[in-house]
Amino acid sequence: MNTFILCDLVQACKKYSRIGDCFWLIDNDLDFNHGLRSCTIDGDILYFVKDALENENEINVCFHHEVDPIP
């Protein structure tokens, strides 16, 4: 798995056409200002998976995206 696969999965949902940065919440007790970790390189996936395994195989993934204008 790499960051491109994560973005491709989100784009396959057809809800957002332009996907930007990928983040995951490292601790559910933290808010977005303090608990988001950037997933920018493939090495970050190792920490991403480690955090998921420590949280009963669940993780909150967030993507920066642009809102498409209404035609």
PQR file of N, CA, C, O and H, with PARSE charges and radii, in Angstrom:
ATOM      1  N   MET A   1       0.847  -1.170   0.000 -0.4000 1.5000
ATOM      2  CA  MET A   1       0.000   0.000   0.000 -0.0000 2.0000
ATOM      3  C   MET A   1       0.889   1.228   0.000  0.5500 1.7000
ATOM      4  O   MET A   1       1.968   1.239   0.592 -0.5500 1.4000
ATOM      5  N   ASN A   2       0.415   2.258  -0.673 -0.4000 1.5000
ATOM      6  CA  ASN A   2       1.115   3.535  -0.647 -0.0000 2.0000
ATOM      7  C   ASN A   2       0.082   4.664  -0.681  0.5500 1.7000
ATOM      8  O   ASN A   2      -1.121   4.413  -0.755 -0.5500 1.4000
ATOM      9  H   ASN A   2      -0.462   2.250  -1.154  0.4000 1.0000
ATOM     10  N   THR A   3       0.555   5.882  -0.628 -0.4000 1.5000
ATOM     11  CA  THR A   3      -0.353   7.018  -0.549 -0.0000 2.0000
ATOM     12  C   THR A   3      -1.172   7.181  -1.825  0.5500 1.7000
ATOM     13  O   THR A   3      -2.291   7.691  -1.774 -0.5500 1.4000
ATOM     14  H   THR A   3       1.533   6.085  -0.567  0.4000 1.0000
ATOM     15  N   PHE A   4      -0.634   6.754  -2.970 -0.4000 1.5000
ATOM     16  CA  PHE A   4      -1.387   6.845  -4.220 -0.0000 2.0000
ATOM     17  C   PHE A   4      -2.599   5.928  -4.184  0.5500 1.7000
ATOM     18  O   PHE A   4      -3.661   6.290  -4.691 -0.5500 1.4000
ATOM     19  H   PHE A   4       0.275   6.340  -3.011  0.4000 1.0000
ATOM     20  N   ILE A   5      -2.459   4.753  -3.596 -0.4000 1.5000
ATOM     21  CA  ILE A   5      -3.576   3.816  -3.495 -0.0000 2.0000
ATOM     22  C   ILE A   5      -4.674   4.397  -2.614  0.5500 1.7000
ATOM     23  O   ILE A   5      -5.857   4.279  -2.933 -0.5500 1.4000
ATOM     24  H   ILE A   5      -1.596   4.459  -3.184  0.4000 1.0000
ATOM     25  N   LEU A   6      -4.287   5.023  -1.510 -0.4000 1.5000
ATOM     26  CA  LEU A   6      -5.290   5.645  -0.634 -0.0000 2.0000
ATOM     27  C   LEU A   6      -6.077   6.720  -1.378  0.5500 1.7000
ATOM     28  O   LEU A   6      -7.302   6.779  -1.269 -0.5500 1.4000
ATOM     29  H   LEU A   6      -3.326   5.119  -1.251  0.4000 1.0000
ATOM     30  N   CYS A   7      -5.390   7.558  -2.121 -0.4000 1.5000
ATOM     31  CA  CYS A   7      -6.079   8.612  -2.883 -0.0000 2.0000
ATOM     32  C   CYS A   7      -6.955   8.007  -3.973  0.5500 1.7000
ATOM     33  O   CYS A   7      -8.058   8.496  -4.216 -0.5500 1.4000
ATOM     34  H   CYS A   7      -4.395   7.510  -2.209  0.4000 1.0000
ATOM     35  N   ASP A   8      -6.485   6.957  -4.629 -0.4000 1.5000
ATOM     36  CA  ASP A   8      -7.282   6.300  -5.669 -0.0000 2.0000
ATOM     37  C   ASP A   8      -8.564   5.711  -5.092  0.5500 1.7000
ATOM     38  O   ASP A   8      -9.613   5.757  -5.735 -0.5500 1.4000
ATOM     39  H   ASP A   8      -5.588   6.560  -4.431  0.4000 1.0000
ATOM     40  N   LEU A   9      -8.485   5.158  -3.879 -0.4000 1.5000
ATOM     41  CA  LEU A   9      -9.673   4.602  -3.247 -0.0000 2.0000
ATOM     42  C   LEU A   9     -10.722   5.677  -2.984  0.5500 1.7000
ATOM     43  O   LEU A   9     -11.916   5.441  -3.169 -0.5500 1.4000
ATOM     44  H   LEU A   9      -7.632   5.121  -3.357  0.4000 1.0000
ATOM     45  N   VAL A  10     -10.282   6.845  -2.557 -0.4000 1.5000
ATOM     46  CA  VAL A  10     -11.209   7.941  -2.291 -0.0000 2.0000
ATOM     47  C   VAL A  10     -11.811   8.448  -3.601  0.5500 1.7000
ATOM     48  O   VAL A  10     -13.010   8.722  -3.668 -0.5500 1.4000
ATOM     49  H   VAL A  10      -9.312   7.036  -2.407  0.4000 1.0000
ATOM     50  N   GLN A  11     -10.995   8.574  -4.627 -0.4000 1.5000
ATOM     51  CA  GLN A  11     -11.511   9.040  -5.911 -0.0000 2.0000
ATOM     52  C   GLN A  11     -12.487   8.036  -6.523  0.5500 1.7000
ATOM     53  O   GLN A  11     -13.388   8.434  -7.262 -0.5500 1.4000
ATOM     54  H   GLN A  11     -10.021   8.352  -4.573  0.4000 1.0000
ATOM     55  N   ALA A  12     -12.328   6.758  -6.235 -0.4000 1.5000
ATOM     56  CA  ALA A  12     -13.232   5.734  -6.759 -0.0000 2.0000
ATOM     57  C   ALA A  12     -14.638   5.896  -6.193  0.5500 1.7000
ATOM     58  O   ALA A  12     -15.601   5.410  -6.786 -0.5500 1.4000
ATOM     59  H   ALA A  12     -11.596   6.435  -5.636  0.4000 1.0000
ATOM     60  N   CYS A  13     -14.769   6.564  -5.066 -0.4000 1.5000
ATOM     61  CA  CYS A  13     -16.098   6.816  -4.485 -0.0000 2.0000
ATOM     62  C   CYS A  13     -16.888   7.832  -5.296  0.5500 1.7000
ATOM     63  O   CYS A  13     -18.101   7.949  -5.123 -0.5500 1.4000
ATOM     64  H   CYS A  13     -13.987   6.959  -4.584  0.4000 1.0000
ATOM     65  N   LYS A  14     -16.224   8.563  -6.171 -0.4000 1.5000
ATOM     66  CA  LYS A  14     -16.849   9.547  -7.073 -0.0000 2.0000
ATOM     67  C   LYS A  14     -17.449  10.754  -6.357  0.5500 1.7000
ATOM     68  O   LYS A  14     -18.194  11.522  -6.966 -0.5500 1.4000
ATOM     69  H   LYS A  14     -15.238   8.469  -6.311  0.4000 1.0000
ATOM     70  N   LYS A  15     -17.139  10.930  -5.084 -0.4000 1.5000
ATOM     71  CA  LYS A  15     -17.687  12.080  -4.373 -0.0000 2.0000
ATOM     72  C   LYS A  15     -16.802  13.309  -4.543  0.5500 1.7000
ATOM     73  O   LYS A  15     -17.304  14.431  -4.613 -0.5500 1.4000
ATOM     74  H   LYS A  15     -16.534  10.306  -4.589  0.4000 1.0000
ATOM     75  N   TYR A  16     -15.491  13.103  -4.609 -0.4000 1.5000
ATOM     76  CA  TYR A  16     -14.552  14.207  -4.744 -0.0000 2.0000
ATOM     77  C   TYR A  16     -13.677  13.961  -5.963  0.5500 1.7000
ATOM     78  O   TYR A  16     -13.146  12.865  -6.142 -0.5500 1.4000
ATOM     79  H   TYR A  16     -15.084  12.191  -4.551  0.4000 1.0000
ATOM     80  N   SER A  17     -13.528  14.969  -6.790 -0.4000 1.5000
ATOM     81  CA  SER A  17     -12.728  14.799  -8.001 -0.0000 2.0000
ATOM     82  C   SER A  17     -11.269  15.203  -7.807  0.5500 1.7000
ATOM     83  O   SER A  17     -10.389  14.716  -8.516 -0.5500 1.4000
ATOM     84  H   SER A  17     -13.958  15.860  -6.644  0.4000 1.0000
ATOM     85  N   ARG A  18     -11.017  16.080  -6.862 -0.4000 1.5000
ATOM     86  CA  ARG A  18      -9.640  16.538  -6.626 -0.0000 2.0000
ATOM     87  C   ARG A  18      -9.251  16.251  -5.180  0.5500 1.7000
ATOM     88  O   ARG A  18      -9.730  16.900  -4.250 -0.5500 1.4000
ATOM     89  H   ARG A  18     -11.732  16.476  -6.286  0.4000 1.0000
ATOM     90  N   ILE A  19      -8.389  15.283  -5.016 -0.4000 1.5000
ATOM     91  CA  ILE A  19      -7.941  14.871  -3.689 -0.0000 2.0000
ATOM     92  C   ILE A  19      -6.544  15.430  -3.454  0.5500 1.7000
ATOM     93  O   ILE A  19      -5.677  15.344  -4.323 -0.5500 1.4000
ATOM     94  H   ILE A  19      -7.999  14.756  -5.771  0.4000 1.0000
ATOM     95  N   GLY A  20      -6.336  15.997  -2.287 -0.4000 1.5000
ATOM     96  CA  GLY A  20      -5.034  16.557  -1.938 -0.0000 2.0000
ATOM     97  C   GLY A  20      -4.318  15.691  -0.924  0.5500 1.7000
ATOM     98  O   GLY A  20      -4.171  14.484  -1.112 -0.5500 1.4000
ATOM     99  H   GLY A  20      -7.041  16.068  -1.581  0.4000 1.0000
ATOM    100  N   ASP A  21      -3.881  16.310   0.139 -0.4000 1.5000
ATOM    101  CA  ASP A  21      -3.082  15.616   1.151 -0.0000 2.0000
ATOM    102  C   ASP A  21      -3.906  14.604   1.934  0.5500 1.7000
ATOM    103  O   ASP A  21      -5.119  14.743   2.088 -0.5500 1.4000
ATOM    104  H   ASP A  21      -4.000  17.291   0.292  0.4000 1.0000
ATOM    105  N   CYS A  22      -3.216  13.589   2.421 -0.4000 1.5000
ATOM    106  CA  CYS A  22      -3.823  12.529   3.215 -0.0000 2.0000
ATOM    107  C   CYS A  22      -3.306  12.636   4.648  0.5500 1.7000
ATOM    108  O   CYS A  22      -2.116  12.864   4.867 -0.5500 1.4000
ATOM    109  H   CYS A  22      -2.230  13.476   2.297  0.4000 1.0000
ATOM    110  N   PHE A  23      -4.199  12.471   5.621 -0.4000 1.5000
ATOM    111  CA  PHE A  23      -3.853  12.523   7.036 -0.0000 2.0000
ATOM    112  C   PHE A  23      -4.564  11.387   7.759  0.5500 1.7000
ATOM    113  O   PHE A  23      -5.562  10.858   7.269 -0.5500 1.4000
ATOM    114  H   PHE A  23      -5.166  12.286   5.443  0.4000 1.0000
ATOM    115  N   TRP A  24      -4.046  11.014   8.927 -0.4000 1.5000
ATOM    116  CA  TRP A  24      -4.796  10.116   9.787 -0.0000 2.0000
ATOM    117  C   TRP A  24      -4.735  10.627  11.205  0.5500 1.7000
ATOM    118  O   TRP A  24      -3.769  11.267  11.618 -0.5500 1.4000
ATOM    119  H   TRP A  24      -3.235  11.443   9.325  0.4000 1.0000
ATOM    120  N   LEU A  25      -5.795  10.329  11.943 -0.4000 1.5000
ATOM    121  CA  LEU A  25      -5.909  10.774  13.325 -0.0000 2.0000
ATOM    122  C   LEU A  25      -5.168   9.779  14.204  0.5500 1.7000
ATOM    123  O   LEU A  25      -5.546   8.610  14.280 -0.5500 1.4000
ATOM    124  H   LEU A  25      -6.580   9.809  11.607  0.4000 1.0000
ATOM    125  N   ILE A  26      -4.108  10.243  14.873 -0.4000 1.5000
ATOM    126  CA  ILE A  26      -3.254   9.326  15.631 -0.0000 2.0000
ATOM    127  C   ILE A  26      -3.853   8.910  16.962  0.5500 1.7000
ATOM    128  O   ILE A  26      -3.454   7.897  17.537 -0.5500 1.4000
ATOM    129  H   ILE A  26      -3.801  11.193  14.812  0.4000 1.0000
ATOM    130  N   ASP A  27      -4.808   9.687  17.453 -0.4000 1.5000
ATOM    131  CA  ASP A  27      -5.434   9.364  18.732 -0.0000 2.0000
ATOM    132  C   ASP A  27      -6.845   9.939  18.732  0.5500 1.7000
ATOM    133  O   ASP A  27      -7.029  11.135  18.509 -0.5500 1.4000
ATOM    134  H   ASP A  27      -5.132  10.509  16.986  0.4000 1.0000
ATOM    135  N   ASN A  28      -7.827   9.102  18.976 -0.4000 1.5000
ATOM    136  CA  ASN A  28      -9.220   9.571  18.948 -0.0000 2.0000
ATOM    137  C   ASN A  28      -9.531  10.593  20.031  0.5500 1.7000
ATOM    138  O   ASN A  28     -10.542  11.290  19.942 -0.5500 1.4000
ATOM    139  H   ASN A  28      -7.678   8.130  19.157  0.4000 1.0000
ATOM    140  N   ASP A  29      -8.691  10.698  21.045 -0.4000 1.5000
ATOM    141  CA  ASP A  29      -8.910  11.674  22.108 -0.0000 2.0000
ATOM    142  C   ASP A  29      -8.401  13.064  21.735  0.5500 1.7000
ATOM    143  O   ASP A  29      -8.664  14.031  22.450 -0.5500 1.4000
ATOM    144  H   ASP A  29      -7.869  10.132  21.118  0.4000 1.0000
ATOM    145  N   LEU A  30      -7.684  13.168  20.634 -0.4000 1.5000
ATOM    146  CA  LEU A  30      -7.152  14.453  20.191 -0.0000 2.0000
ATOM    147  C   LEU A  30      -8.045  15.041  19.106  0.5500 1.7000
ATOM    148  O   LEU A  30      -8.735  14.313  18.393 -0.5500 1.4000
ATOM    149  H   LEU A  30      -7.471  12.382  20.053  0.4000 1.0000
ATOM    150  N   ASP A  31      -8.025  16.370  18.990 -0.4000 1.5000
ATOM    151  CA  ASP A  31      -8.792  17.000  17.926 -0.0000 2.0000
ATOM    152  C   ASP A  31      -7.941  17.094  16.656  0.5500 1.7000
ATOM    153  O   ASP A  31      -6.775  16.699  16.644 -0.5500 1.4000
ATOM    154  H   ASP A  31      -7.464  16.961  19.569  0.4000 1.0000
ATOM    155  N   PHE A  32      -8.543  17.622  15.597 -0.4000 1.5000
ATOM    156  CA  PHE A  32      -7.830  17.706  14.324 -0.0000 2.0000
ATOM    157  C   PHE A  32      -6.613  18.622  14.380  0.5500 1.7000
ATOM    158  O   PHE A  32      -5.655  18.418  13.635 -0.5500 1.4000
ATOM    159  H   PHE A  32      -9.490  17.943  15.607  0.4000 1.0000
ATOM    160  N   ASN A  33      -6.637  19.618  15.242 -0.4000 1.5000
ATOM    161  CA  ASN A  33      -5.500  20.534  15.336 -0.0000 2.0000
ATOM    162  C   ASN A  33      -4.271  19.889  15.967  0.5500 1.7000
ATOM    163  O   ASN A  33      -3.147  20.323  15.718 -0.5500 1.4000
ATOM    164  H   ASN A  33      -7.415  19.784  15.847  0.4000 1.0000
ATOM    165  N   HIS A  34      -4.476  18.864  16.775 -0.4000 1.5000
ATOM    166  CA  HIS A  34      -3.351  18.269  17.494 -0.0000 2.0000
ATOM    167  C   HIS A  34      -3.108  16.800  17.170  0.5500 1.7000
ATOM    168  O   HIS A  34      -2.041  16.268  17.477 -0.5500 1.4000
ATOM    169  H   HIS A  34      -5.390  18.512  16.977  0.4000 1.0000
ATOM    170  N   GLY A  35      -4.091  16.135  16.550 -0.4000 1.5000
ATOM    171  CA  GLY A  35      -3.967  14.695  16.380 -0.0000 2.0000
ATOM    172  C   GLY A  35      -3.775  14.190  14.969  0.5500 1.7000
ATOM    173  O   GLY A  35      -3.682  12.981  14.756 -0.5500 1.4000
ATOM    174  H   GLY A  35      -4.958  16.567  16.301  0.4000 1.0000
ATOM    175  N   LEU A  36      -3.713  15.094  13.991 -0.4000 1.5000
ATOM    176  CA  LEU A  36      -3.538  14.628  12.622 -0.0000 2.0000
ATOM    177  C   LEU A  36      -2.069  14.452  12.278  0.5500 1.7000
ATOM    178  O   LEU A  36      -1.233  15.297  12.599 -0.5500 1.4000
ATOM    179  H   LEU A  36      -3.789  16.076  14.164  0.4000 1.0000
ATOM    180  N   ARG A  37      -1.772  13.348  11.625 -0.4000 1.5000
ATOM    181  CA  ARG A  37      -0.417  13.095  11.141 -0.0000 2.0000
ATOM    182  C   ARG A  37      -0.487  13.012   9.618  0.5500 1.7000
ATOM    183  O   ARG A  37      -1.353  12.336   9.065 -0.5500 1.4000
ATOM    184  H   ARG A  37      -2.452  12.662  11.364  0.4000 1.0000
ATOM    185  N   SER A  38       0.417  13.694   8.958 -0.4000 1.5000
ATOM    186  CA  SER A  38       0.437  13.718   7.506 -0.0000 2.0000
ATOM    187  C   SER A  38       0.967  12.401   6.945  0.5500 1.7000
ATOM    188  O   SER A  38       1.927  11.830   7.461 -0.5500 1.4000
ATOM    189  H   SER A  38       1.121  14.243   9.408  0.4000 1.0000
ATOM    190  N   CYS A  39       0.334  11.943   5.900 -0.4000 1.5000
ATOM    191  CA  CYS A  39       0.759  10.721   5.221 -0.0000 2.0000
ATOM    192  C   CYS A  39       1.239  11.137   3.832  0.5500 1.7000
ATOM    193  O   CYS A  39       0.482  11.093   2.863 -0.5500 1.4000
ATOM    194  H   CYS A  39      -0.446  12.407   5.481  0.4000 1.0000
ATOM    195  N   THR A  40       2.505  11.539   3.750 -0.4000 1.5000
ATOM    196  CA  THR A  40       3.019  12.096   2.499 -0.0000 2.0000
ATOM    197  C   THR A  40       3.984  11.175   1.772  0.5500 1.7000
ATOM    198  O   THR A  40       4.124  11.262   0.552 -0.5500 1.4000
ATOM    199  H   THR A  40       3.120  11.574   4.537  0.4000 1.0000
ATOM    200  N   ILE A  41       4.647  10.298   2.505 -0.4000 1.5000
ATOM    201  CA  ILE A  41       5.583   9.373   1.859 -0.0000 2.0000
ATOM    202  C   ILE A  41       5.206   7.941   2.235  0.5500 1.7000
ATOM    203  O   ILE A  41       4.492   7.702   3.208 -0.5500 1.4000
ATOM    204  H   ILE A  41       4.533  10.228   3.496  0.4000 1.0000
ATOM    205  N   ASP A  42       5.694   7.020   1.457 -0.4000 1.5000
ATOM    206  CA  ASP A  42       5.333   5.622   1.682 -0.0000 2.0000
ATOM    207  C   ASP A  42       5.769   5.125   3.061  0.5500 1.7000
ATOM    208  O   ASP A  42       5.137   4.226   3.615 -0.5500 1.4000
ATOM    209  H   ASP A  42       6.275   7.215   0.667  0.4000 1.0000
ATOM    210  N   GLY A  43       6.825   5.688   3.615 -0.4000 1.5000
ATOM    211  CA  GLY A  43       7.266   5.303   4.952 -0.0000 2.0000
ATOM    212  C   GLY A  43       6.241   5.636   6.022  0.5500 1.7000
ATOM    213  O   GLY A  43       6.188   4.986   7.066 -0.5500 1.4000
ATOM    214  H   GLY A  43       7.339   6.418   3.164  0.4000 1.0000
ATOM    215  N   ASP A  44       5.421   6.659   5.758 -0.4000 1.5000
ATOM    216  CA  ASP A  44       4.361   7.021   6.705 -0.0000 2.0000
ATOM    217  C   ASP A  44       3.320   5.913   6.819  0.5500 1.7000
ATOM    218  O   ASP A  44       2.655   5.786   7.847 -0.5500 1.4000
ATOM    219  H   ASP A  44       5.464   7.187   4.910  0.4000 1.0000
ATOM    220  N   ILE A  45       3.177   5.115   5.769 -0.4000 1.5000
ATOM    221  CA  ILE A  45       2.208   4.018   5.788 -0.0000 2.0000
ATOM    222  C   ILE A  45       2.530   3.038   6.911  0.5500 1.7000
ATOM    223  O   ILE A  45       1.618   2.465   7.506 -0.5500 1.4000
ATOM    224  H   ILE A  45       3.716   5.219   4.933  0.4000 1.0000
ATOM    225  N   LEU A  46       3.805   2.837   7.207 -0.4000 1.5000
ATOM    226  CA  LEU A  46       4.185   1.935   8.304 -0.0000 2.0000
ATOM    227  C   LEU A  46       3.611   2.414   9.630  0.5500 1.7000
ATOM    228  O   LEU A  46       3.074   1.620  10.401 -0.5500 1.4000
ATOM    229  H   LEU A  46       4.546   3.302   6.723  0.4000 1.0000
ATOM    230  N   TYR A  47       3.724   3.711   9.896 -0.4000 1.5000
ATOM    231  CA  TYR A  47       3.166   4.269  11.125 -0.0000 2.0000
ATOM    232  C   TYR A  47       1.640   4.242  11.087  0.5500 1.7000
ATOM    233  O   TYR A  47       0.987   4.009  12.105 -0.5500 1.4000
ATOM    234  H   TYR A  47       4.161   4.357   9.270  0.4000 1.0000
ATOM    235  N   PHE A  48       1.085   4.482   9.914 -0.4000 1.5000
ATOM    236  CA  PHE A  48      -0.354   4.432   9.699 -0.0000 2.0000
ATOM    237  C   PHE A  48      -0.894   3.052  10.087  0.5500 1.7000
ATOM    238  O   PHE A  48      -1.866   2.948  10.834 -0.5500 1.4000
ATOM    239  H   PHE A  48       1.615   4.671   9.087  0.4000 1.0000
ATOM    240  N   VAL A  49      -0.263   2.005   9.579 -0.4000 1.5000
ATOM    241  CA  VAL A  49      -0.694   0.634   9.870 -0.0000 2.0000
ATOM    242  C   VAL A  49      -0.471   0.302  11.342  0.5500 1.7000
ATOM    243  O   VAL A  49      -1.312  -0.345  11.966 -0.5500 1.4000
ATOM    244  H   VAL A  49       0.527   2.090   8.972  0.4000 1.0000
ATOM    245  N   LYS A  50       0.656   0.741  11.899 -0.4000 1.5000
ATOM    246  CA  LYS A  50       0.949   0.485  13.316 -0.0000 2.0000
ATOM    247  C   LYS A  50      -0.132   1.099  14.203  0.5500 1.7000
ATOM    248  O   LYS A  50      -0.611   0.461  15.141 -0.5500 1.4000
ATOM    249  H   LYS A  50       1.339   1.267  11.392  0.4000 1.0000
ATOM    250  N   ASP A  51      -0.509   2.337  13.903 -0.4000 1.5000
ATOM    251  CA  ASP A  51      -1.562   2.987  14.684 -0.0000 2.0000
ATOM    252  C   ASP A  51      -2.895   2.268  14.528  0.5500 1.7000
ATOM    253  O   ASP A  51      -3.658   2.156  15.488 -0.5500 1.4000
ATOM    254  H   ASP A  51      -0.120   2.856  13.142  0.4000 1.0000
ATOM    255  N   ALA A  52      -3.178   1.783  13.328 -0.4000 1.5000
ATOM    256  CA  ALA A  52      -4.422   1.042  13.110 -0.0000 2.0000
ATOM    257  C   ALA A  52      -4.424  -0.258  13.910  0.5500 1.7000
ATOM    258  O   ALA A  52      -5.433  -0.600  14.526 -0.5500 1.4000
ATOM    259  H   ALA A  52      -2.558   1.874  12.548  0.4000 1.0000
ATOM    260  N   LEU A  53      -3.319  -0.979  13.909 -0.4000 1.5000
ATOM    261  CA  LEU A  53      -3.239  -2.235  14.653 -0.0000 2.0000
ATOM    262  C   LEU A  53      -3.406  -2.018  16.152  0.5500 1.7000
ATOM    263  O   LEU A  53      -3.999  -2.847  16.843 -0.5500 1.4000
ATOM    264  H   LEU A  53      -2.499  -0.701  13.409  0.4000 1.0000
ATOM    265  N   GLU A  54      -2.887  -0.913  16.648 -0.4000 1.5000
ATOM    266  CA  GLU A  54      -3.013  -0.606  18.077 -0.0000 2.0000
ATOM    267  C   GLU A  54      -4.423  -0.134  18.439  0.5500 1.7000
ATOM    268  O   GLU A  54      -4.764  -0.038  19.618 -0.5500 1.4000
ATOM    269  H   GLU A  54      -2.405  -0.240  16.087  0.4000 1.0000
ATOM    270  N   ASN A  55      -5.239   0.160  17.424 -0.4000 1.5000
ATOM    271  CA  ASN A  55      -6.595   0.648  17.654 -0.0000 2.0000
ATOM    272  C   ASN A  55      -7.628  -0.356  17.118  0.5500 1.7000
ATOM    273  O   ASN A  55      -8.617   0.037  16.498 -0.5500 1.4000
ATOM    274  H   ASN A  55      -4.962   0.081  16.466  0.4000 1.0000
ATOM    275  N   GLU A  56      -7.394  -1.631  17.357 -0.4000 1.5000
ATOM    276  CA  GLU A  56      -8.303  -2.703  16.939 -0.0000 2.0000
ATOM    277  C   GLU A  56      -8.585  -2.674  15.440  0.5500 1.7000
ATOM    278  O   GLU A  56      -9.721  -2.873  15.008 -0.5500 1.4000
ATOM    279  H   GLU A  56      -6.591  -1.949  17.861  0.4000 1.0000
ATOM    280  N   ASN A  57      -7.538  -2.423  14.653 -0.4000 1.5000
ATOM    281  CA  ASN A  57      -7.601  -2.418  13.179 -0.0000 2.0000
ATOM    282  C   ASN A  57      -8.517  -1.338  12.612  0.5500 1.7000
ATOM    283  O   ASN A  57      -9.064  -1.495  11.520 -0.5500 1.4000
ATOM    284  H   ASN A  57      -6.616  -2.262  15.004  0.4000 1.0000
ATOM    285  N   GLU A  58      -8.682  -0.261  13.341 -0.4000 1.5000
ATOM    286  CA  GLU A  58      -9.469   0.869  12.847 -0.0000 2.0000
ATOM    287  C   GLU A  58      -8.629   2.133  12.895  0.5500 1.7000
ATOM    288  O   GLU A  58      -7.784   2.319  13.770 -0.5500 1.4000
ATOM    289  H   GLU A  58      -8.238  -0.133  14.228  0.4000 1.0000
ATOM    290  N   ILE A  59      -8.894   3.000  11.917 -0.4000 1.5000
ATOM    291  CA  ILE A  59      -8.168   4.265  11.873 -0.0000 2.0000
ATOM    292  C   ILE A  59      -9.034   5.296  11.153  0.5500 1.7000
ATOM    293  O   ILE A  59      -9.777   4.954  10.232 -0.5500 1.4000
ATOM    294  H   ILE A  59      -9.581   2.849  11.206  0.4000 1.0000
ATOM    295  N   ASN A  60      -8.940   6.533  11.565 -0.4000 1.5000
ATOM    296  CA  ASN A  60      -9.664   7.629  10.920 -0.0000 2.0000
ATOM    297  C   ASN A  60      -8.743   8.283   9.901  0.5500 1.7000
ATOM    298  O   ASN A  60      -7.701   8.838  10.252 -0.5500 1.4000
ATOM    299  H   ASN A  60      -8.337   6.811  12.312  0.4000 1.0000
ATOM    300  N   VAL A  61      -9.136   8.211   8.644 -0.4000 1.5000
ATOM    301  CA  VAL A  61      -8.344   8.781   7.554 -0.0000 2.0000
ATOM    302  C   VAL A  61      -9.066  10.017   7.038  0.5500 1.7000
ATOM    303  O   VAL A  61     -10.280  10.004   6.834 -0.5500 1.4000
ATOM    304  H   VAL A  61      -9.982   7.760   8.359  0.4000 1.0000
ATOM    305  N   CYS A  62      -8.302  11.085   6.829 -0.4000 1.5000
ATOM    306  CA  CYS A  62      -8.859  12.347   6.343 -0.0000 2.0000
ATOM    307  C   CYS A  62      -8.085  12.771   5.098  0.5500 1.7000
ATOM    308  O   CYS A  62      -6.883  12.535   4.984 -0.5500 1.4000
ATOM    309  H   CYS A  62      -7.316  11.095   6.994  0.4000 1.0000
ATOM    310  N   PHE A  63      -8.795  13.397   4.179 -0.4000 1.5000
ATOM    311  CA  PHE A  63      -8.178  13.903   2.960 -0.0000 2.0000
ATOM    312  C   PHE A  63      -8.526  15.367   2.795  0.5500 1.7000
ATOM    313  O   PHE A  63      -9.656  15.788   3.042 -0.5500 1.4000
ATOM    314  H   PHE A  63      -9.772  13.589   4.273  0.4000 1.0000
ATOM    315  N   HIS A  64      -7.540  16.129   2.377 -0.4000 1.5000
ATOM    316  CA  HIS A  64      -7.808  17.506   1.999 -0.0000 2.0000
ATOM    317  C   HIS A  64      -8.377  17.441   0.587  0.5500 1.7000
ATOM    318  O   HIS A  64      -7.807  16.789  -0.288 -0.5500 1.4000
ATOM    319  H   HIS A  64      -6.622  15.787   2.177  0.4000 1.0000
ATOM    320  N   HIS A  65      -9.481  18.105   0.370 -0.4000 1.5000
ATOM    321  CA  HIS A  65     -10.083  18.104  -0.963 -0.0000 2.0000
ATOM    322  C   HIS A  65     -10.707  19.456  -1.247  0.5500 1.7000
ATOM    323  O   HIS A  65     -11.070  20.206  -0.340 -0.5500 1.4000
ATOM    324  H   HIS A  65      -9.944  18.635   1.081  0.4000 1.0000
ATOM    325  N   GLU A  66     -10.819  19.740  -2.519 -0.4000 1.5000
ATOM    326  CA  GLU A  66     -11.479  20.965  -2.938 -0.0000 2.0000
ATOM    327  C   GLU A  66     -12.948  20.663  -3.166  0.5500 1.7000
ATOM    328  O   GLU A  66     -13.313  19.566  -3.589 -0.5500 1.4000
ATOM    329  H   GLU A  66     -10.525  19.131  -3.256  0.4000 1.0000
ATOM    330  N   VAL A  67     -13.775  21.635  -2.886 -0.4000 1.5000
ATOM    331  CA  VAL A  67     -15.198  21.495  -3.144 -0.0000 2.0000
ATOM    332  C   VAL A  67     -15.441  21.896  -4.591  0.5500 1.7000
ATOM    333  O   VAL A  67     -15.050  22.981  -5.021 -0.5500 1.4000
ATOM    334  H   VAL A  67     -13.479  22.526  -2.543  0.4000 1.0000
ATOM    335  N   ASP A  68     -16.092  21.008  -5.338 -0.4000 1.5000
ATOM    336  CA  ASP A  68     -16.396  21.309  -6.734 -0.0000 2.0000
ATOM    337  C   ASP A  68     -17.474  22.378  -6.804  0.5500 1.7000
ATOM    338  O   ASP A  68     -18.472  22.306  -6.087 -0.5500 1.4000
ATOM    339  H   ASP A  68     -16.409  20.126  -4.989  0.4000 1.0000
ATOM    340  N   PRO A  69     -17.276  23.365  -7.662 -0.5600 1.5000
ATOM    341  CA  PRO A  69     -18.297  24.407  -7.792  0.2800 2.0000
ATOM    342  C   PRO A  69     -19.575  23.832  -8.389  0.5500 1.7000
ATOM    343  O   PRO A  69     -19.541  22.894  -9.186 -0.5500 1.4000
ATOM    344  N   ILE A  70     -20.690  24.406  -7.992 -0.4000 1.5000
ATOM    345  CA  ILE A  70     -21.973  23.974  -8.537 -0.0000 2.0000
ATOM    346  C   ILE A  70     -22.120  24.574  -9.924  0.5500 1.7000
ATOM    347  O   ILE A  70     -21.993  25.788 -10.086 -0.5500 1.4000
ATOM    348  H   ILE A  70     -20.717  25.167  -7.344  0.4000 1.0000
ATOM    349  N   PRO A  71     -22.386  23.746 -10.930 -0.5600 1.5000
ATOM    350  CA  PRO A  71     -22.483  24.284 -12.306  0.2800 2.0000
ATOM    351  C   PRO A  71     -23.718  25.137 -12.507  0.5500 1.7000
ATOM    352  O   PRO A  71     -23.939  25.656 -13.601 -0.5500 1.4000
TER
END
